[in-house]
Amino acid sequence: MPKILVVDDSPTVLMHITDTLDGKGYDIITASDGEGALNKAAKEQPDLILLDVVLPGKNGFQVCRQLKTDTATKNIKIILVTSKNQKSDRFWGLKQGAEAYITKPFKDAELLDSVARLL
C-alpha cells in the first residue's frame, strides 16, 4: 500500500485532502509544518508527499529542496499543493525538484489523477 505524507498548516485543507484520498488504497500520514514534514519524511519514507508551500517555519519550497538534496529522501515524489498560483511560483516549485504543482482550490479528480500518475 503506497504511503502518502500530506503536509498543510490548515486543518480544513488537511482534512479535505485526507478525505479525498481515504478509501483509495493509500496509507496516509500528516504533518502541519516544514520541520514536521522533514522529520516524518525521513522516518516514514513515504512514496509521495503532498506539500503546501505556505507553512510556518520552513516553507514548502525549502522543504522540497532539502528533501531532494538528501540521499535518504531524494527519490520521494513531491506534489506541491498551494494557493500560490503565479507562473513564477510554479516554475520555482518545479525547479526545487517537485514532480507536480497543483493550485488551490483544486478539483478532487485533479489531485487523485496526479497522485495516481506519480505512484
N, CA and C atoms as an extended XYZ file, in Angstrom:
357
Properties=species:S:1:pos:R:3:atomname:S:1:resname:S:1:resid:I:1 pbc="F F F"
N         0.845       -1.186        0.000 N   MET     1
C         0.000        0.000        0.000 CA  MET     1
C         0.887        1.245        0.000 C   MET     1
N         0.761        2.097       -1.035 N   PRO     2
C         1.596        3.302       -1.088 CA  PRO     2
C         1.321        4.233        0.090 C   PRO     2
N         2.399        4.811        0.622 N   LYS     3
C         2.285        5.721        1.761 CA  LYS     3
C         2.395        7.162        1.273 C   LYS     3
N         1.441        8.001        1.708 N   ILE     4
C         1.418        9.408        1.318 CA  ILE     4
C         1.489       10.282        2.556 C   ILE     4
N         2.429       11.228        2.543 N   LEU     5
C         2.534       12.232        3.599 CA  LEU     5
C         1.848       13.500        3.103 C   LEU     5
N         0.838       13.959        3.843 N   VAL     6
C         0.107       15.183        3.499 CA  VAL     6
C         0.547       16.273        4.473 C   VAL     6
N         1.050       17.398        3.918 N   VAL     7
C         1.570       18.481        4.755 CA  VAL     7
C         0.818       19.771        4.459 C   VAL     7
N         0.080       20.268        5.452 N   ASP     8
C        -0.622       21.548        5.314 CA  ASP     8
C        -0.871       22.105        6.708 C   ASP     8
N        -0.723       23.415        6.881 N   ASP     9
C        -0.936       24.014        8.202 CA  ASP     9
C        -2.411       24.328        8.460 C   ASP     9
N        -3.269       24.190        7.445 N   SER    10
C        -4.701       24.408        7.629 CA  SER    10
C        -5.385       23.082        7.941 C   SER    10
N        -5.967       22.951        9.141 N   PRO    11
C        -6.667       21.703        9.481 CA  PRO    11
C        -7.775       21.377        8.477 C   PRO    11
N        -8.439       22.403        7.954 N   THR    12
C        -9.523       22.199        6.986 CA  THR    12
C        -8.990       21.582        5.697 C   THR    12
N        -7.892       22.133        5.173 N   VAL    13
C        -7.305       21.614        3.933 CA  VAL    13
C        -6.749       20.210        4.169 C   VAL    13
N        -6.095       20.024        5.308 N   LEU    14
C        -5.544       18.710        5.659 CA  LEU    14
C        -6.656       17.659        5.657 C   LEU    14
N        -7.792       17.992        6.263 N   MET    15
C        -8.912       17.066        6.315 CA  MET    15
C        -9.498       16.831        4.916 C   MET    15
N        -9.594       17.892        4.126 N   HIS    16
C       -10.134       17.748        2.764 CA  HIS    16
C        -9.268       16.792        1.935 C   HIS    16
N        -7.964       16.979        1.992 N   ILE    17
C        -7.060       16.124        1.202 CA  ILE    17
C        -7.093       14.681        1.710 C   ILE    17
N        -7.034       14.494        3.034 N   THR    18
C        -7.054       13.120        3.557 CA  THR    18
C        -8.391       12.449        3.259 C   THR    18
N        -9.500       13.203        3.331 N   ASP    19
C       -10.815       12.642        2.981 CA  ASP    19
C       -10.864       12.238        1.506 C   ASP    19
N       -10.257       13.058        0.640 N   THR    20
C       -10.228       12.770       -0.795 CA  THR    20
C        -9.454       11.478       -1.074 C   THR    20
N        -8.363       11.264       -0.345 N   LEU    21
C        -7.515       10.083       -0.559 CA  LEU    21
C        -8.020        8.836        0.180 C   LEU    21
N        -8.853        9.061        1.200 N   ASP    22
C        -9.326        7.967        2.048 CA  ASP    22
C       -10.100        6.924        1.233 C   ASP    22
N        -9.824        5.666        1.508 N   GLY    23
C       -10.536        4.592        0.820 CA  GLY    23
C       -10.036        4.305       -0.582 C   GLY    23
N        -8.924        4.937       -0.968 N   LYS    24
C        -8.372        4.746       -2.315 CA  LYS    24
C        -7.151        3.827       -2.295 C   LYS    24
N        -6.893        3.183       -1.145 N   GLY    25
C        -5.787        2.243       -1.074 CA  GLY    25
C        -4.454        2.864       -0.697 C   GLY    25
N        -4.494        4.008       -0.002 N   TYR    26
C        -3.262        4.668        0.429 CA  TYR    26
C        -3.159        4.660        1.950 C   TYR    26
N        -1.923        4.577        2.444 N   ASP    27
C        -1.633        4.741        3.860 CA  ASP    27
C        -1.293        6.218        4.031 C   ASP    27
N        -2.086        6.956        4.802 N   ILE    28
C        -1.935        8.409        4.876 CA  ILE    28
C        -1.394        8.838        6.238 C   ILE    28
N        -0.338        9.670        6.196 N   ILE    29
C         0.214       10.290        7.398 CA  ILE    29
C         0.205       11.800        7.165 C   ILE    29
N         0.231       12.583        8.242 N   THR    30
C         0.131       14.032        8.080 CA  THR    30
C         1.179       14.772        8.905 C   THR    30
N         1.431       16.015        8.482 N   ALA    31
C         2.276       16.949        9.230 CA  ALA    31
C         1.708       18.341        8.988 C   ALA    31
N         1.958       19.262        9.928 N   SER    32
C         1.368       20.596        9.791 CA  SER    32
C         2.397       21.721        9.661 C   SER    32
N         3.684       21.366        9.561 N   ASP    33
C         4.712       22.397        9.341 CA  ASP    33
C         5.925       21.783        8.645 C   ASP    33
N         6.846       22.639        8.239 N   GLY    34
C         8.013       22.196        7.479 CA  GLY    34
C         8.907       21.221        8.219 C   GLY    34
N         9.208       21.515        9.481 N   GLU    35
C        10.071       20.624       10.266 CA  GLU    35
C         9.417       19.264       10.464 C   GLU    35
N         8.122       19.278       10.745 N   GLY    36
C         7.383       18.026       10.896 CA  GLY    36
C         7.415       17.210        9.620 C   GLY    36
N         7.308       17.900        8.501 N   ALA    37
C         7.355       17.226        7.194 CA  ALA    37
C         8.710       16.556        6.987 C   ALA    37
N         9.783       17.269        7.296 N   LEU    38
C        11.133       16.713        7.122 CA  LEU    38
C        11.348       15.504        8.025 C   LEU    38
N        10.911       15.620        9.277 N   ASN    39
C        11.071       14.516       10.231 CA  ASN    39
C        10.284       13.281        9.798 C   ASN    39
N         9.015       13.489        9.423 N   LYS    40
C         8.185       12.343        9.033 CA  LYS    40
C         8.664       11.724        7.731 C   LYS    40
N         9.140       12.560        6.796 N   ALA    41
C         9.646       12.027        5.522 CA  ALA    41
C        10.853       11.126        5.776 C   ALA    41
N        11.749       11.563        6.652 N   ALA    42
C        12.954       10.778        6.954 CA  ALA    42
C        12.598        9.482        7.683 C   ALA    42
N        11.671        9.573        8.635 N   LYS    43
C        11.324        8.421        9.459 CA  LYS    43
C        10.409        7.432        8.727 C   LYS    43
N         9.391        7.956        8.047 N   GLU    44
C         8.349        7.110        7.445 CA  GLU    44
C         8.653        6.680        6.006 C   GLU    44
N         9.543        7.412        5.326 N   GLN    45
C         9.886        7.130        3.923 CA  GLN    45
C         8.630        6.926        3.058 C   GLN    45
N         7.783        7.978        2.966 N   PRO    46
C         6.573        7.843        2.148 CA  PRO    46
C         6.928        7.724        0.663 C   PRO    46
N         5.984        7.217       -0.127 N   ASP    47
C         6.182        7.116       -1.577 CA  ASP    47
C         5.934        8.459       -2.244 C   ASP    47
N         5.098        9.282       -1.586 N   LEU    48
C         4.684       10.561       -2.165 CA  LEU    48
C         4.402       11.553       -1.048 C   LEU    48
N         4.704       12.835       -1.311 N   ILE    49
C         4.377       13.897       -0.360 CA  ILE    49
C         3.523       14.936       -1.074 C   ILE    49
N         2.381       15.271       -0.464 N   LEU    50
C         1.557       16.393       -0.922 CA  LEU    50
C         1.907       17.537        0.010 C   LEU    50
N         2.581       18.554       -0.540 N   LEU    51
C         3.247       19.566        0.277 CA  LEU    51
C         2.733       20.969       -0.008 C   LEU    51
N         2.197       21.615        1.025 N   ASP    52
C         1.794       23.019        0.922 CA  ASP    52
C         3.061       23.864        0.844 C   ASP    52
N         2.963       25.054        0.253 N   VAL    53
C         4.129       25.936        0.178 CA  VAL    53
C         4.168       26.887        1.365 C   VAL    53
N         3.022       27.481        1.701 N   VAL    54
C         2.974       28.456        2.791 CA  VAL    54
C         2.796       27.709        4.113 C   VAL    54
N         3.914       27.532        4.819 N   LEU    55
C         3.926       26.783        6.079 CA  LEU    55
C         4.667       27.584        7.142 C   LEU    55
N         4.338       27.352        8.425 N   PRO    56
C         5.123       28.006        9.487 CA  PRO    56
C         6.543       27.427        9.512 C   PRO    56
N         7.510       28.272        9.842 N   GLY    57
C         8.905       27.818        9.848 CA  GLY    57
C         9.416       27.697        8.425 C   GLY    57
N         9.881       26.521        8.058 N   LYS    58
C        10.367       26.294        6.692 CA  LYS    58
C         9.188       26.212        5.731 C   LYS    58
N         9.277       26.928        4.597 N   ASN    59
C         8.188       26.845        3.632 CA  ASN    59
C         8.347       25.607        2.743 C   ASN    59
N         7.325       25.329        1.973 N   GLY    60
C         7.317       24.125        1.139 CA  GLY    60
C         8.443       24.080        0.117 C   GLY    60
N         8.832       25.231       -0.427 N   PHE    61
C         9.952       25.255       -1.379 CA  PHE    61
C        11.234       24.794       -0.677 C   PHE    61
N        11.459       25.291        0.542 N   GLN    62
C        12.663       24.914        1.306 CA  GLN    62
C        12.630       23.426        1.667 C   GLN    62
N        11.472       22.957        2.095 N   VAL    63
C        11.322       21.543        2.457 CA  VAL    63
C        11.586       20.664        1.237 C   VAL    63
N        10.995       21.027        0.108 N   CYS    64
C        11.168       20.264       -1.134 CA  CYS    64
C        12.642       20.186       -1.506 C   CYS    64
N        13.311       21.329       -1.505 N   ARG    65
C        14.732       21.377       -1.871 CA  ARG    65
C        15.567       20.518       -0.920 C   ARG    65
N        15.276       20.607        0.372 N   GLN    66
C        16.031       19.836        1.364 CA  GLN    66
C        15.815       18.333        1.162 C   GLN    66
N        14.566       17.922        0.915 N   LEU    67
C        14.281       16.502        0.700 CA  LEU    67
C        14.971       15.984       -0.564 C   LEU    67
N        14.978       16.804       -1.603 N   LYS    68
C        15.543       16.371       -2.885 CA  LYS    68
C        17.069       16.363       -2.893 C   LYS    68
N        17.705       17.050       -1.935 N   THR    69
C        19.177       17.045       -1.886 CA  THR    69
C        19.713       16.054       -0.862 C   THR    69
N        18.816       15.406       -0.101 N   ASP    70
C        19.219       14.408        0.893 CA  ASP    70
C        19.118       13.019        0.257 C   ASP    70
N        20.209       12.258        0.298 N   THR    71
C        20.209       10.935       -0.348 CA  THR    71
C        19.136       10.007        0.214 C   THR    71
N        18.763       10.182        1.485 N   ALA    72
C        17.765        9.307        2.111 CA  ALA    72
C        16.342        9.583        1.618 C   ALA    72
N        16.090       10.808        1.127 N   THR    73
C        14.719       11.183        0.748 CA  THR    73
C        14.587       11.680       -0.698 C   THR    73
N        15.684       11.697       -1.447 N   LYS    74
C        15.657       12.322       -2.774 CA  LYS    74
C        14.728       11.636       -3.780 C   LYS    74
N        14.404       10.351       -3.561 N   ASN    75
C        13.549        9.643       -4.520 CA  ASN    75
C        12.058        9.707       -4.195 C   ASN    75
N        11.714       10.377       -3.089 N   ILE    76
C        10.301       10.540       -2.746 CA  ILE    76
C         9.687       11.548       -3.719 C   ILE    76
N         8.564       11.170       -4.321 N   LYS    77
C         7.866       12.076       -5.244 CA  LYS    77
C         7.162       13.162       -4.434 C   LYS    77
N         7.172       14.397       -4.974 N   ILE    78
C         6.557       15.524       -4.278 CA  ILE    78
C         5.603       16.262       -5.206 C   ILE    78
N         4.384       16.494       -4.706 N   ILE    79
C         3.430       17.356       -5.397 CA  ILE    79
C         3.219       18.568       -4.498 C   ILE    79
N         3.534       19.752       -5.011 N   LEU    80
C         3.263       20.971       -4.253 CA  LEU    80
C         1.788       21.302       -4.450 C   LEU    80
N         1.061       21.488       -3.355 N   VAL    81
C        -0.363       21.813       -3.381 CA  VAL    81
C        -0.498       23.146       -2.663 C   VAL    81
N        -0.746       24.224       -3.432 N   THR    82
C        -0.602       25.554       -2.856 CA  THR    82
C        -1.557       26.580       -3.450 C   THR    82
N        -1.769       27.650       -2.696 N   SER    83
C        -2.579       28.767       -3.191 CA  SER    83
C        -1.723       29.722       -4.038 C   SER    83
N        -0.411       29.512       -4.046 N   LYS    84
C         0.488       30.374       -4.848 CA  LYS    84
C         0.331       29.988       -6.324 C   LYS    84
N        -0.358       30.861       -7.077 N   ASN    85
C        -0.769       30.486       -8.437 CA  ASN    85
C        -0.087       31.269       -9.558 C   ASN    85
N         1.001       31.952       -9.255 N   GLN    86
C         1.723       32.676      -10.299 CA  GLN    86
C         2.608       31.709      -11.091 C   GLN    86
N         2.846       32.041      -12.369 N   LYS    87
C         3.721       31.197      -13.189 CA  LYS    87
C         5.104       31.072      -12.556 C   LYS    87
N         5.577       32.167      -11.939 N   SER    88
C         6.906       32.144      -11.315 CA  SER    88
C         6.928       31.185      -10.119 C   SER    88
N         5.807       31.083       -9.394 N   ASP    89
C         5.729       30.146       -8.265 CA  ASP    89
C         5.830       28.709       -8.761 C   ASP    89
N         5.070       28.399       -9.815 N   ARG    90
C         5.089       27.047      -10.399 CA  ARG    90
C         6.501       26.722      -10.893 C   ARG    90
N         7.107       27.668      -11.614 N   PHE    91
C         8.464       27.479      -12.132 CA  PHE    91
C         9.432       27.189      -10.984 C   PHE    91
N         9.356       28.003       -9.921 N   TRP    92
C        10.269       27.866       -8.790 CA  TRP    92
C        10.039       26.534       -8.080 C   TRP    92
N         8.780       26.150       -7.899 N   GLY    93
C         8.461       24.889       -7.231 CA  GLY    93
C         9.010       23.691       -7.980 C   GLY    93
N         8.851       23.682       -9.300 N   LEU    94
C         9.354       22.566      -10.102 CA  LEU    94
C        10.878       22.579      -10.128 C   LEU    94
N        11.461       23.775      -10.083 N   LYS    95
C        12.922       23.899      -10.052 CA  LYS    95
C        13.500       23.328       -8.744 C   LYS    95
N        12.721       23.349       -7.662 N   GLN    96
C        13.173       22.794       -6.374 CA  GLN    96
C        13.154       21.264       -6.382 C   GLN    96
N        12.543       20.678       -7.420 N   GLY    97
C        12.531       19.227       -7.531 CA  GLY    97
C        11.162       18.578       -7.470 C   GLY    97
N        10.113       19.378       -7.277 N   ALA    98
C         8.762       18.800       -7.227 CA  ALA    98
C         8.395       18.197       -8.583 C   ALA    98
N         7.669       17.078       -8.543 N   GLU    99
C         7.250       16.415       -9.779 CA  GLU    99
C         5.971       17.024      -10.348 C   GLU    99
N         5.181       17.681       -9.498 N   ALA   100
C         3.934       18.297       -9.960 CA  ALA   100
C         3.596       19.492       -9.079 C   ALA   100
N         2.705       20.347       -9.588 N   TYR   101
C         2.327       21.581       -8.904 CA  TYR   101
C         0.834       21.772       -9.109 C   TYR   101
N         0.074       21.745       -8.022 N   ILE   102
C        -1.379       21.904       -8.084 CA  ILE   102
C        -1.751       23.142       -7.279 C   ILE   102
N        -2.600       24.006       -7.873 N   THR   103
C        -3.005       25.205       -7.143 CA  THR   103
C        -4.369       25.000       -6.487 C   THR   103
N        -4.507       25.603       -5.302 N   LYS   104
C        -5.772       25.588       -4.563 CA  LYS   104
C        -6.616       26.770       -5.054 C   LYS   104
N        -7.918       26.645       -5.091 N   PRO   105
C        -8.663       25.416       -4.826 CA  PRO   105
C        -8.508       24.449       -6.002 C   PRO   105
N        -8.424       23.168       -5.720 N   PHE   106
C        -8.236       22.163       -6.773 CA  PHE   106
C        -9.477       21.279       -6.846 C   PHE   106
N        -9.627       20.621       -7.972 N   LYS   107
C       -10.692       19.629       -8.111 CA  LYS   107
C       -10.148       18.300       -7.572 C   LYS   107
N       -10.980       17.555       -6.844 N   ASP   108
C       -10.543       16.283       -6.274 CA  ASP   108
C        -9.973       15.361       -7.349 C   ASP   108
N       -10.603       15.351       -8.523 N   ALA   109
C       -10.142       14.488       -9.620 CA  ALA   109
C        -8.724       14.853      -10.047 C   ALA   109
N        -8.409       16.145      -10.064 N   GLU   110
C        -7.065       16.599      -10.443 CA  GLU   110
C        -6.030       16.065       -9.454 C   GLU   110
N        -6.360       16.150       -8.168 N   LEU   111
C        -5.452       15.654       -7.137 CA  LEU   111
C        -5.270       14.143       -7.265 C   LEU   111
N        -6.373       13.413       -7.381 N   LEU   112
C        -6.304       11.950       -7.482 CA  LEU   112
C        -5.551       11.499       -8.730 C   LEU   112
N        -5.759       12.209       -9.852 N   ASP   113
C        -5.054       11.874      -11.098 CA  ASP   113
C        -3.553       12.072      -10.940 C   ASP   113
N        -3.149       13.183      -10.335 N   SER   114
C        -1.726       13.466      -10.142 CA  SER   114
C        -1.089       12.432       -9.217 C   SER   114
N        -1.793       12.079       -8.145 N   VAL   115
C        -1.288       11.085       -7.199 CA  VAL   115
C        -1.109        9.734       -7.918 C   VAL   115
N        -2.148        9.313       -8.645 N   ALA   116
C        -2.098        8.020       -9.347 CA  ALA   116
C        -0.980        7.998      -10.384 C   ALA   116
N        -0.789        9.120      -11.090 N   ARG   117
C         0.238        9.204      -12.129 CA  ARG   117
C         1.638        9.034      -11.543 C   ARG   117
N         1.875        9.589      -10.360 N   LEU   118
C         3.208        9.535       -9.760 CA  LEU   118
C         3.461        8.236       -8.980 C   LEU   118
N         2.411        7.542       -8.610 N   LEU   119
C         2.602        6.290       -7.884 CA  LEU   119
C         2.475        5.128       -8.852 C   LEU   119
